[in-house]
Amino acid sequence: MEAAAAAWHEEGDSPQDPEALVLTTFQEVQESLNATPHLLRLGRLFSETVLVEVDGQEIYLSFDQGRIASVTEGPSRKTPWRFALRTDGAALEEFWRARPEPGFHDIFGLVKIGRGRIDGDILCLVKNLRFFKEVMGLARMDEGKAA
Amino acid sequence: MSFEPITGRYLTVSVAGAPRRIYVEEAGAGRPVLCLHTAGADTRQWRHLMNDAAVTAGNRLIAFDMPWHGKSLPPEGWEVEEYLLTTEAYIETVLAVVDGMGLDRPVLAGCSMGGRIALQLAALHPETFSGFIAIEASDFQPAWYDIDWFHRPDAHGGEMGAALVSANISPHAPRVERWNTLWMFMQSGPGVFRGDLSFYTKDDSLIGRLCRIDTSKTPVHLLVGAYDLTCTPEDARRTAAAIPGASIAVMDELGHFPMSEHPEGFRPFFLDALARMPVARADAA
């Protein structure tokens, strides 16, 4: 991943604008997905909008046949979404480490430890679970060692 | 080119009054250790330990595919049957294999649902075994997902099951073994993972039986991975605390399938567990 994702893991002061950082990171996820053929193949039947909420900041990921067609910042009451993943910035930062602590290593882990919530059409998520989890993992540090 | 030391054979036993043709693998010599796979998988989860000379030098590791799993076919008539594993059928199957193979008080090592049934056997049939290694095992947990997800006409249950259980694999696991582990779930027969989970998430009969376990006669050692979301360290600790004399080790960098997902990481914990079990009796061939 590029600069924005790496910024989550920098030592020292917190980012000045965490909301911008979240948005930029998902824009980088969008680019990474375009460069990941196996995920484009796995997601070829997935054309849904997913809400990711981080510390109350809403971001809509609109998938079109496995690609993220747009990354749009909310809130928006006009944007229907199929399912939502809600978490907090600190949890997401840990999730994106190469070796997250137990519970932070998976989206369902975040739910289990009370740092995340999944709403909406859960069956839709589960049917596309490998694809979505790997897309979320695109911002993970050192992906070669931590699948 | 060289062959691995693992050998496989088929054994036909009777379960619920009907034949079950069961695939059995074994490696090593010495004290018998019967190894049980997790839900939705098969004996391949044990292949690393069965290829480990340090483990097999003094232990005869035996693993078998439960009916409906791996190379053990479902019973005749499966096409009109709903597969729902029960505690009773599971116990009967394990005991039938012990008897069919003529095993003299083996150590029983089971993971996940295999760990659950190991503790049931520790409570109900301790005389058949010399000790119990209960891996990712607990008294009871309800499902944190809808088990019916895994048997639908409009989705691939194996792919969904694999994606879900990937949550239980540690990020410390080598990538190749993570995916080898998940492959077994992807290969599972339609409805088999769901049928296993029915047993695992709905039968709470072990809770009232834990106090029956006499660890002075048959030791019980629990192993649990810190990254296991299904049987968490808290679940395993609660279970161990309810069994007087039971011991437990938390494996900080492992998940729900330790022998399969990260064999090198699991190895020292398993060797330690074996060392806690009584050695084979002098008259046990």
Interface residues (C-beta under 8 A of the other chain):
Chain A: A98 R99 P100 P102 G103 H105 D106 I107 F108 G109 K112 I122 L123 V126 K127 L129 R130 K133 G144 K145 A146 A147
Chain B: W144 Y145 D146 W149 D154 A155 E159 M160 A162 A163 L164 S166 A167 S170 P171 H172 R175 R178 W179 A226 Y227 L229 T232
